[in-house]
Each structure stands twice: as C-alpha cells, then as structure tokens.
Amino acid sequence: MPLHLVGETLDKTRSHYLAATGKLIQLMRGIYVDATDDVDATVLKHAVRIARYLYPQAYLSGASAALLGPTRDGRLFLSARRKQRTRIRQLEIIQNEAPKKPSLGDAVVDDGMGEFHVSVSSVRQRFLEAFRLRSEHAASISEDLRTMIASRLVEEYGSAKAAADALWALARENEWTREGELAERYLRHRPSATPVRNEAALDLIVAWHGVKLGHLTHDGFEWRWQPADRAGPPLVRQTTPGRLPPFIISLLPEGWLENVLKSKDERALLRSGKRYMSNITVVEREAELEELPQDILLTRLVKYTRDGAFTGQYAGPGRDEIETSFERNLAQIYERADTPRLSGVQIKAPMYLDPEGVLSPSTGKPFTHILKPAGTSGYGGLPLVEWVVMALGRKAGFETPAVALIGMPDDMPPALVVERFDIREMPEDQRMLALEDLCSVLDLPTEAKYSGTMERVARAVRPLSSEPEEDLIMILKRTLFAWLVADGDMHLKNIALLKIAAPGESQFGSVRMAPLYDAVTTRVFPNLKHDRMALKLNGKDDNLRRADFRVFAATAGIRAGDAYMAIDDVLRRMGAALDGIVLPKTITYSKASEELLNHVLATCRKRIETFA
C-alpha cells in the first residue's frame, strides 16, 4: 500500500498523468495513492509521513508523541506555529500552537516505505501537555498513559521531587505555570483511588446498530467522549474538549421538536430520548439496548404507492373535534423516551410501515419512514412542494428516497411520507450505515448551517469521499438543481455523506454523497419570494449563471469537460421533466394546491430559460 508524494516519490507531471488515467487517486495537493489499494488503510498506515510532508516544521505531540502514529480513532496530534485541522479520509490531523521554547526529541518511524526521522515532544513536555486546559491534545493522553509517563520521569530523575523540578524548569521557559502546578501535584500526590462523585454527573452509553461505540460522560461542567475498545470504523470524534462531539450535536432535536421537548439543555435533550437517526441509540444502562427495536426496512414504500400516492392504511396522529391542534397531537408521540428523535426545523414524525401497509408511529417499533405533515402560517403546501421537487430531482438523474403523498384524516392537507435510506434493508443485512451532515463534517454548530460556501463543502468532501471525482460532480449538480428549483434551504444540514462499512471492517468502505433529501422550492411561500441560496457559490447567492458554476468547478478541481457535461445534463433532464409532473389523482387538493404546483413549475421553467 504505497503512498505517492510529489517531489519525493514522483514528479508533478507524472502524478497528473497517472491521476487522469485512473491509476492514482489524489487525496490532497501532492498526495496520491494507488486506485486499487484500500485508501483508508493506506492513509492511516502512512499518517506520520503525510503529516511530515504537509507540515515539515511541526512535531508529534500529545498521544501521538508516545504512539508515533495516530490514535485508534484516526487522530494524529501535532504542534507547530499555528492551530489547524486537516481531514483526509479516516485520518484527522490536529495541530495546536507549540510553546515558545519546546523540548523535543528525535524518533525513528518505519511505515513500510523505509525509515525516516521525526521530531516529537520530549517526555517532560509530553507530561506537561497532558495537563493543558481544554486541550484536545491533553485529552488524547489517557490516564494509563499519564501514569506511565509519570513513572518514566520518576525513574529518570530519581524521585518525584526531582522530576517535578525538571518539569518546572521547562514550564517556566514556556510560561506554562498552570500546567507545571498540575503536573507537580500529580507526581507528588497521586489521585485518590475513590474520587468523590458528583451526583449530577451523567454516563451515557452511545451505541451504533446496537453495538456500543463508547461512553459520553458529563461531570456537571463539560462533556467527555470515551471510545469503546472495538474494531469498527470511527464515527464519533470529540473535536473540541468539553463540548459534545459534532456528530452527536447533529442528531439532537432542533426547531419545532426542541420546543415540544421544552428544553434547549443538551443534557436534558439527550436524556429525553434513546433513539436517533443514523442508527444511533443513547441509553444510561447497557441492558436497555436489547429492549429497543432495530431500524430495518422490512416493507418498501413503493409496494403501497400508486402514481405518487400512498395506498396503505394511515394509523398516525390526527385531529378530531376535541383536538385544537394537530401539532399538540403529534407532540404526544414524543412524550415517550423510545420515540426516535429527529433534527430539522420542519414538523416531522418517525413512522413504521409494516408488511400489511399500516403506517403508524414508530414508538416501540422500527423507525423506517418519516411523516412530514402540512405546516402552518402559509406553509400548508410544503409536503406537496417537496413531493414535486423530489419528483423533478429523480427525473433529473439524482438518487432520491422513495416518497409518497398521503391523504390525511380530519380534513387536514396532504402530508408527505419519506422512506429512510440510511438503515439496513433486511434482517440478514449486517452493514454499518451512518449519515453525517456537513455541519458535523465541518465541526460547525447547528446555528451556523447557513454560514458556509459550496467551495468549502467541496474542499471538505474531496479528502473524505471514497469516489471524490464523482462526488464533486454531484455537488456541482446538486447546487445547480437547487438554483433551478429555487431551493433556498440547501444548507449544511441538508447536505450529507452516507458512510457504509462492511461487516467486520475497521474502516468505511464507502463514503459518498447522500441521496437528495429535504429539497423544496422556497420562493413559492409567503415572505420568501426573494429567497436566496442558503450557501454561496463563487461569492454569490442570487442571479447565478453558467459562468459561476464553471468557476466553482475549476476551484473544486473538476475537469472543465466533465463540468460542462454535468451542467448540460441537469438542464436537459430538468427541461424534459417539467411537462410530465402531475399530482396524484387519488388525493383531494384545494385550488391553492393546484396553483402552488403551477407556481413551482413556472419558477423552474423561468430559471432554466434564463440560465446562460
């Protein structure tokens, strides 16, 4: 599994030729791997060599200084002049700011391509690094490793006092007074074997497909993620010490459901439910994992769909003469902790479609489908608009989940039922699936989902995707489609990577752009007539033209010919699809619904005609 580095193992011209002919895969500028190799395994195997190539002035620190390689969850810790993070597939290079006068040592590493030397934190500096406040590097040094380093220092200097004096000499040079105090206290007064416990502390078990991933603990002040000793692919990473891991944050309820649960406190939100998207469960007792149903797609929606309409039996929440609010009726479903939690601002309900075609709330049942009822305050046609846009997306060549419009009881407007694409498809299916949105990938809080750019999305996806060239073209197509349908809500939580690992594999074999989802024409709704793109492209969020997409393609590293073909393909398919979109005839619609459909199609036609 060789690694190819421009300037070291091959020249620039040959690297471009081999990449263009499909023999090499480019991970980052100057870094290539053989197309036939296991890319993730190659990256992790040569992690230190990659880091030395990218950051020749940096040195290994934290746990990586002791391991001389990445941690089990794929993190490699460096120190240099400035802070930065780099993700390359399953490898995350985390660089913090080095002290003014670092104490370094020289280590030898052999990754199968020959020996090379690398600078590392000395044992003294490594021990001080373990006591840095709110530092991911400090968190990487486990208690066992900390104890081992302490014993090594006492052995070298003869006593705990002498070791503490040596540490203080280095601490003073770098103004690490606080670290020096904590390190000395640890050396001279080892922690008690029976620490006092804060009764407010939490110890939550996070499982994936029923298999324990690790413990998420809260000591009353901050969060800590402790991965389990397992061989599966890494999924949850705590990128900022003290904060919830971004993948967990991406699962938490927001918008309407957050208000229903009457809490914005992360602790309360996590304790209020047990089941989440991406096959994640969060429980306080391991025995609870056996009690929760597995989310397996036993019945396909297409079996109970005709001409776009649901033909099964709806057994979900309704609105009768006594109920004054459908939203309140729906909220009652979430009062049970085993009802799956959903993120997103739009009102949604987790549902189960059984083999007889009965669609019912997934409380205590598998979570296989999502119900999106009509909204309020002018958004009653939202399900209909999403159905139309998803139909256009399917005809435009995008992979989409199965969807169907469903007539609702009690004279409510039609709702949309969507089939999940991130769950197993049969009991024998042992694949591990996870959906990670771009907010999580970019380590951004949910409230920052509108703050990115499509260029940033492309930069993030390239090193993570198992088929980067195809996924970058897909990003180009998805952005063009969002512009053509006037979707102003394609934010970072509505773009995601679908990760799939084969049974027993330690890395994800497939990391691809997820199917099209949550796509709507926002400009047809009240107060959104002048809605703009959620994420800018080429510095613009309105009045996009072909030239803007060409510039984006060049910035993302997409070949010009491929970009032109992709743009023309979307335009051709979209233009041909518009005349074939009709609403299911078995559902009763209001006159406003028919007008809404015409408004969506007219908006799309105008944008296609004026696109140049």
C-alpha positions in Angstrom: 0.0 0.0 0.0 2.4 2.7 -1.2 2.0 6.4 -0.8 3.0 8.8 -3.6 4.2 12.2 -2.8 5.0 14.8 -5.4 8.7 15.8 -5.1 9.6 12.7 -3.1 8.4 9.6 -4.9 7.2 11.0 -8.3 7.2 14.3 -10.2 4.3 16.6 -10.7 3.8 15.9 -14.4 3.7 12.1 -13.9 1.3 12.5 -11.0 -1.2 14.4 -13.1 -0.9 11.8 -15.9 -1.5 8.8 -13.6 -4.4 10.5 -11.9 -6.0 11.4 -15.2 -5.7 7.8 -16.4 -7.3 6.5 -13.2 -4.2 4.7 -11.8 -3.8 7.1 -8.9 -6.3 8.9 -6.6 -5.5 12.4 -5.4 -6.2 12.9 -1.7 -4.7 16.4 -1.4 -2.4 18.5 -3.5 0.8 16.5 -3.9 -0.6 13.3 -2.1 -1.7 10.3 -4.1 -2.5 6.6 -3.5 -2.9 3.7 -5.9 -6.5 3.4 -7.2 -6.5 -0.3 -6.5 -5.5 0.0 -2.8 -7.6 0.3 0.3 -7.3 4.1 0.5 -8.3 4.5 4.2 -5.9 1.8 5.3 -3.1 3.4 3.2 -3.7 6.9 4.7 -3.7 5.6 8.3 -0.6 3.5 7.7 1.4 6.4 6.4 -0.2 9.1 8.6 3.1 10.3 10.1 4.7 10.5 6.7 1.8 12.5 5.3 1.9 14.9 8.3 5.7 15.4 7.8 5.1 16.1 4.1 2.3 18.6 4.8 3.8 20.3 7.8 7.6 19.8 7.8 8.1 22.3 10.7 5.6 20.5 13.0 6.3 17.8 15.5 4.4 14.9 17.0 2.8 15.8 20.4 0.1 14.5 22.8 -0.7 10.9 22.5 0.9 10.7 19.0 4.4 11.5 20.6 4.1 8.3 22.6 2.4 6.2 19.9 4.5 7.6 17.0 1.3 7.3 14.9 -2.4 8.1 15.0 -4.7 7.1 17.8 -7.1 4.2 17.3 -9.9 6.6 16.2 -7.6 8.0 13.5 -6.4 11.3 15.1 -2.8 12.4 14.7 -1.6 15.2 17.1 0.9 17.8 16.0 2.3 21.1 17.4 3.6 24.0 15.3 3.3 27.7 15.0 -0.5 27.8 14.5 -3.6 25.8 15.1 -5.3 24.0 12.3 -7.1 20.7 11.4 -6.9 18.6 8.3 -9.2 15.7 7.4 -8.0 13.0 4.9 -10.5 10.2 4.7 -10.4 8.5 8.2 -7.3 10.4 9.3 -7.7 13.7 11.2 -4.5 15.7 11.7 -5.0 18.1 14.7 -2.3 20.7 15.1 -2.2 23.1 18.1 0.1 26.0 18.8 3.5 25.0 20.1 5.1 26.6 23.1 7.8 29.3 22.7 10.7 27.0 23.7 9.6 23.4 23.1 11.6 20.5 24.4 11.9 18.0 21.5 13.3 14.6 20.9 14.1 12.6 17.7 12.2 9.5 16.9 12.5 7.0 14.0 9.4 5.7 12.2 9.1 3.0 9.6 5.8 2.7 7.8 6.8 0.1 5.2 8.3 2.7 2.9 11.6 3.0 4.8 12.8 4.6 7.9 12.6 8.4 8.5 13.2 10.7 11.4 10.5 12.9 13.0 10.6 15.3 15.9 8.4 14.6 18.9 7.7 16.2 22.3 10.2 15.1 24.9 8.9 13.1 27.8 8.9 16.2 30.0 7.0 18.3 27.6 4.6 15.4 26.9 3.7 15.2 30.6 3.1 19.0 30.7 0.9 18.7 27.6 -1.3 16.2 29.5 -2.3 19.0 31.8 -3.2 21.7 29.4 -6.6 23.1 30.0 -9.4 22.5 27.4 -6.9 20.9 25.1 -7.7 18.1 22.7 -4.0 17.1 22.8 -4.3 16.7 26.6 -7.5 14.7 26.3 -5.7 12.3 24.0 -3.4 11.2 26.8 -5.3 8.6 28.7 -4.9 8.1 32.4 -2.9 4.9 31.9 -0.5 6.8 29.5 -0.2 9.7 32.0 0.7 7.2 34.8 3.2 5.6 32.5 4.9 8.9 31.7 5.0 9.9 35.4 6.7 6.6 36.3 9.2 7.2 33.5 10.1 10.7 34.8 10.5 9.5 38.4 12.8 6.7 37.1 14.9 9.2 35.1 15.2 11.8 37.8 15.3 9.5 40.8 12.3 10.9 42.8 9.0 12.7 42.3 10.5 15.9 43.7 13.4 15.9 41.2 11.1 15.1 38.3 8.8 18.0 39.4 11.8 20.3 39.5 12.8 19.3 35.9 9.2 19.9 34.8 9.1 23.3 36.4 12.3 24.3 34.5 10.6 23.6 31.2 7.2 25.1 32.3 8.8 28.4 33.3 10.5 28.8 30.0 7.2 28.5 28.2 5.0 30.3 30.8 3.1 27.1 31.5 2.7 27.8 35.2 -0.7 26.2 35.5 0.5 23.0 33.7 3.6 22.9 36.0 1.4 23.1 39.1 -0.9 20.3 38.0 1.9 18.1 36.9 3.8 18.6 40.2 0.6 17.8 42.1 0.1 14.7 40.1 3.7 13.5 40.7 3.8 14.2 44.4 0.2 13.4 45.3 -1.3 10.7 43.1 -5.1 10.9 42.7 -7.3 9.1 45.2 -8.5 5.7 44.3 -12.0 6.6 45.3 -12.8 10.0 43.9 -15.9 11.9 45.1 -18.7 11.6 42.6 -21.0 14.5 41.6 -24.5 13.0 41.6 -25.4 15.3 38.7 -22.8 13.6 36.5 -24.0 11.6 33.5 -22.6 8.4 32.0 -24.4 7.7 28.8 -23.8 4.7 26.5 -23.7 5.5 22.8 -24.4 2.5 20.5 -24.5 2.2 16.7 -26.7 -0.6 15.3 -26.9 -1.9 18.9 -23.1 -2.1 19.3 -21.5 0.1 21.9 -19.4 2.9 20.5 -18.3 4.4 23.8 -19.3 6.4 26.8 -20.5 10.0 26.7 -19.9 11.5 30.1 -20.7 14.8 31.7 -19.2 15.7 35.1 -21.5 18.6 35.7 -19.3 21.0 33.8 -18.2 19.6 30.5 -18.6 16.6 28.1 -16.1 13.9 27.6 -16.1 11.2 24.9 -14.5 7.8 25.7 -14.5 5.5 22.7 -15.0 1.8 23.4 -12.3 -0.8 22.7 -13.7 -2.0 19.4 -12.6 -2.8 15.9 -15.3 -1.0 13.9 -14.9 2.2 11.9 -14.5 5.5 13.8 -17.8 7.5 13.8 -17.9 9.8 16.9 -15.0 12.3 17.4 -14.7 14.9 20.1 -13.0 17.7 18.3 -13.3 20.4 21.0 -12.5 19.3 24.5 -15.5 19.8 26.9 -18.1 20.0 24.1 -20.4 17.4 22.7 -18.9 15.7 19.6 -20.2 17.3 16.4 -21.8 14.0 15.2 -23.9 13.8 18.4 -24.8 17.5 18.1 -26.1 16.9 14.6 -28.5 14.3 16.0 -30.1 16.5 18.6 -33.7 17.8 18.1 -34.0 21.4 16.9 -36.7 23.8 15.8 -40.3 22.5 16.5 -39.3 19.3 18.3 -36.9 21.2 20.5 -39.8 23.5 21.6 -42.0 20.5 22.1 -39.5 18.9 24.5 -39.4 22.2 26.3 -35.6 22.2 26.8 -32.5 23.5 25.0 -30.2 22.0 27.5 -28.0 19.3 25.9 -28.1 17.1 29.0 -31.9 17.2 29.2 -32.3 16.6 25.4 -30.1 13.5 25.5 -31.9 12.1 28.5 -35.3 12.7 27.0 -34.8 10.1 24.2 -33.0 7.0 23.3 -33.3 6.6 19.6 -31.8 8.8 16.9 -31.1 9.0 13.2 -28.0 7.1 11.7 -28.9 4.0 13.8 -27.7 5.7 17.0 -29.0 4.9 20.4 -28.1 6.7 23.7 -29.0 5.0 26.9 -28.0 5.1 30.6 -27.9 1.3 31.1 -26.5 -1.2 28.6 -29.4 -3.6 29.2 -31.7 -1.0 27.5 -30.0 -1.7 24.2 -31.6 -5.1 24.0 -35.1 -3.6 24.6 -35.0 -1.2 21.7 -36.2 -2.2 18.2 -33.7 -2.3 15.4 -34.5 0.0 12.5 -34.7 -2.3 9.5 -36.6 -1.6 6.2 -38.8 -4.6 6.0 -41.5 -3.1 3.8 -40.8 -0.8 0.8 -43.0 2.3 0.4 -43.2 1.5 -3.4 -45.3 -1.5 -2.5 -48.0 0.7 -1.2 -47.7 3.6 -3.7 -49.6 4.2 -6.9 -48.9 7.2 -9.1 -47.2 9.0 -6.3 -49.9 8.5 -3.6 -49.8 6.2 -0.6 -52.3 3.3 -0.8 -51.7 1.8 2.6 -53.5 2.5 5.9 -52.6 5.6 7.9 -52.7 5.0 11.6 -50.8 8.0 12.8 -51.7 11.2 14.7 -54.9 13.0 13.6 -57.1 15.9 14.6 -60.6 15.3 15.8 -63.3 17.6 17.0 -61.8 17.9 20.5 -58.2 18.4 19.5 -57.5 22.1 18.7 -54.0 21.5 17.3 -52.5 18.7 15.2 -49.1 19.8 16.4 -50.1 19.1 20.0 -51.4 15.7 19.0 -48.2 14.9 17.2 -46.2 16.1 20.2 -47.8 13.5 22.4 -45.9 10.8 20.5 -42.6 12.3 21.7 -43.5 12.1 25.4 -42.2 8.5 25.4 -38.4 8.2 25.5 -38.3 5.4 23.0 -39.8 7.5 20.2 -36.9 8.3 17.8 -35.7 11.9 17.8 -35.4 13.9 14.6 -33.4 17.0 13.8 -34.6 19.8 11.4 -36.9 22.7 11.8 -39.9 21.2 9.9 -42.5 19.3 11.8 -41.8 15.5 11.3 -42.9 12.3 12.9 -41.0 9.0 12.9 -43.1 6.2 11.5 -43.1 2.4 10.8 -44.6 0.8 7.7 -45.5 -2.8 8.5 -45.9 -5.6 5.9 -49.7 -5.1 5.8 -49.2 -1.5 4.7 -50.1 0.1 8.0 -48.2 3.4 8.7 -48.0 4.0 12.4 -45.8 6.0 14.9 -42.6 4.1 15.5 -42.8 4.4 19.3 -41.7 0.9 20.4 -41.4 -0.1 16.7 -38.8 0.1 13.9 -38.3 3.6 12.6 -38.4 3.2 8.8 -40.2 6.2 7.4 -40.7 9.9 8.1 -44.0 11.7 8.0 -44.0 15.4 7.1 -47.4 16.9 7.7 -48.5 20.3 6.4 -47.1 23.3 8.1 -48.9 26.4 9.4 -48.8 30.1 8.7 -48.9 29.7 5.0 -46.8 26.5 4.7 -49.7 24.1 4.3 -48.5 23.2 0.9 -44.9 22.3 2.0 -45.4 18.5 1.6 -46.8 18.9 -1.9 -43.9 21.2 -2.9 -41.4 18.8 -1.6 -43.1 15.9 -3.5 -42.9 17.9 -6.7 -39.2 18.9 -6.3 -38.2 15.3 -5.3 -40.0 14.1 -8.5 -38.1 16.6 -10.5 -34.9 15.5 -8.8 -35.5 11.9 -9.7 -36.1 12.7 -13.3 -33.0 15.0 -13.3 -30.9 11.9 -12.5 -30.5 12.2 -8.8 -30.8 9.3 -6.4 -33.7 10.1 -4.1 -35.5 8.2 -1.3 -39.0 6.8 -2.1 -41.7 9.4 -1.3 -45.5 9.5 -1.5 -48.2 12.0 -0.8 -50.7 10.7 1.8 -54.3 11.9 2.3 -54.7 12.9 5.9 -57.8 12.4 8.2 -59.9 15.2 9.7 -59.7 17.4 6.5 -56.0 18.1 7.0 -53.9 18.9 3.9 -51.9 16.1 2.4 -48.7 15.0 4.1 -45.5 13.5 2.7 -44.1 10.2 3.7 -40.4 9.6 3.1 -38.5 6.3 3.2 -35.3 6.2 5.1 -32.2 5.4 3.1 -29.7 5.2 6.0 -30.9 1.9 7.6 -30.4 -1.8 6.9 -32.7 -3.3 4.3 -33.3 -6.8 5.7 -32.6 -8.8 8.9 -29.6 -10.5 7.3 -28.0 -7.2 6.3 -25.0 -6.6 8.6 -23.7 -3.4 7.1 -22.9 -0.4 9.3 -24.6 2.8 8.0 -24.3 6.3 9.2 -25.5 9.7 7.8 -23.2 12.6 8.7 -24.3 16.1 7.6 -21.8 18.8 6.6 -22.3 20.7 9.8 -20.9 17.7 11.6 -18.2 17.2 9.0 -17.0 20.8 9.2 -17.4 20.8 13.1 -19.9 23.7 13.0 -22.8 24.3 15.4 -26.3 23.8 14.1 -26.9 27.6 14.1 -24.0 28.0 11.6 -25.7 25.8 9.0 -26.2 28.8 6.6 -22.7 30.2 7.0 -20.7 28.0 4.7 -20.0 28.1 0.9 -20.2 25.4 -1.7 -16.4 25.7 -2.2 -15.9 24.9 1.4 -18.3 21.9 1.0 -16.2 20.6 -1.9 -12.9 21.0 0.0 -14.4 19.0 2.9 -15.8 16.2 0.8 -12.8 15.6 -1.5 -10.5 14.0 1.1 -13.3 12.1 2.8 -15.1 10.6 -0.2 -14.3 7.1 -1.5 -15.1 8.4 -5.0 -14.1 12.1 -4.8 -14.3 12.9 -8.6 -17.9 11.6 -8.8 -19.0 13.3 -5.6 -17.6 16.6 -6.6 -19.6 16.5 -9.8 -22.6 15.5 -7.7 -22.1 18.6 -5.6 -21.9 20.7 -8.7 -25.2 19.1 -10.0 -26.9 19.4 -6.6 -26.1 23.1 -6.4 -27.3 23.7 -9.9 -30.5 21.8 -9.2 -31.1 23.9 -6.0 -30.7 27.1 -8.1 -33.0 25.9 -10.9 -35.8 24.8 -8.4 -35.3 28.0 -6.3 -34.4 25.9 -3.2 -33.1 28.5 -0.7 -32.8 25.9 2.1 -30.0 23.7 0.9 -27.9 24.4 4.0 -25.2 22.4 5.6 -27.6 20.1 7.4 -29.4 19.3 4.2 -26.2 18.0 2.6 -24.7 14.9 4.0 -22.3 12.0 3.5 -23.6 8.4 3.6 -21.0 6.2 5.2 -21.2 2.4 4.9 -18.9 -0.2 6.4 -19.0 -3.9 5.6 -19.3 -6.4 8.5 -16.1 -6.7 10.5 -14.3 -3.9 8.7 -12.4 -1.3 10.7 -12.9 1.5 8.1 -15.8 2.7 6.0 -15.6 1.1 2.6 -18.0 3.6 1.0 -18.2 7.3 1.9 -20.4 9.0 -0.7 -22.7 12.0 -1.1 -26.1 11.1 0.3 -29.2 11.0 -1.9 -31.2 14.2 -2.5 -33.4 15.0 0.5 -35.3 17.9 2.1 -35.4 19.7 -1.3 -38.2 22.4 -1.8 -38.9 25.5 -3.8 -38.8 28.1 -1.1 -39.7 31.1 -3.3 -43.3 30.0 -3.6 -44.0 30.5 0.1 -45.1 33.7 2.0 -42.2 36.1 2.9 -39.8 34.0 0.8 -40.5 35.5 -2.6 -37.0 36.9 -2.7 -35.3 33.9 -1.0 -31.6 33.4 -1.9 -29.4 30.4 -2.0 -28.5 29.2 1.5 -24.8 28.7 0.7 -22.9 31.0 -1.6 -21.2 29.8 -4.8 -18.5 31.9 -6.4 -19.3 34.5 -3.8 -22.9 34.8 -4.9 -26.3 33.6 -3.5 -28.5 35.0 -6.3 -28.5 35.6 -10.1 -26.3 32.6 -10.7 -25.1 32.0 -14.2 -23.3 29.2 -16.1 -20.0 31.1 -15.6 -20.4 30.9 -11.8 -20.7 27.2 -12.0 -17.6 27.0 -14.3 -15.6 29.0 -11.8 -16.8 26.7 -8.9 -15.8 23.6 -10.9 -12.3 25.0 -11.5 -11.9 25.8 -7.8 -13.2 22.4 -6.8 -10.7 20.6 -9.2 -13.4 19.3 -11.6 -12.2 18.9 -15.2 -13.8 21.5 -17.4 -15.2 18.9 -19.8 -16.8 17.0 -17.0 -18.3 20.2 -15.6 -19.9 21.3 -18.9 -21.4 17.8 -19.4 -22.8 17.7 -15.9 -24.4 21.2 -16.2 -25.9 20.4 -19.6 -27.2 17.0 -18.4 -29.1 18.6 -15.5 -30.6 21.3 -17.7 -31.7 18.8 -20.4 -33.3 16.4 -17.9 -35.0 19.2 -16.0 -36.4 20.8 -19.1 -37.8 17.4 -20.3 -39.3 16.6 -16.8 -41.3 19.7 -16.2 -44.2 18.8 -18.5 -44.6 15.4 -17.0 -45.2 16.4 -13.4 -48.8 15.9 -12.3 -50.2 15.4 -8.8 -51.6 12.0 -7.8 -55.3 11.9 -8.8 -56.4 9.8 -5.8 -55.9 12.7 -3.3 -58.2 15.7 -3.0 -56.5 19.1 -3.3 -57.6 22.6 -2.7 -57.4 25.2 -5.5 -54.5 26.7 -3.8 -52.6 23.4 -4.1 -53.1 23.4 -7.9 -51.8 27.0 -8.0 -48.8 26.1 -5.9 -47.9 23.3 -8.3 -48.1 25.7 -11.3 -46.1 28.3 -9.4 -43.3 25.7 -8.7 -43.1 24.6 -12.4 -43.3 28.1 -13.7 -40.4 29.1 -11.4 -38.3 26.2 -12.7 -39.1 27.0 -16.3 -38.1 30.6 -16.0 -34.8 29.8 -14.3 -33.9 27.2 -17.0 -34.8 29.6 -19.8 -32.7 32.5 -18.3 -29.8 30.3 -17.3 -26.8 31.3 -19.5 
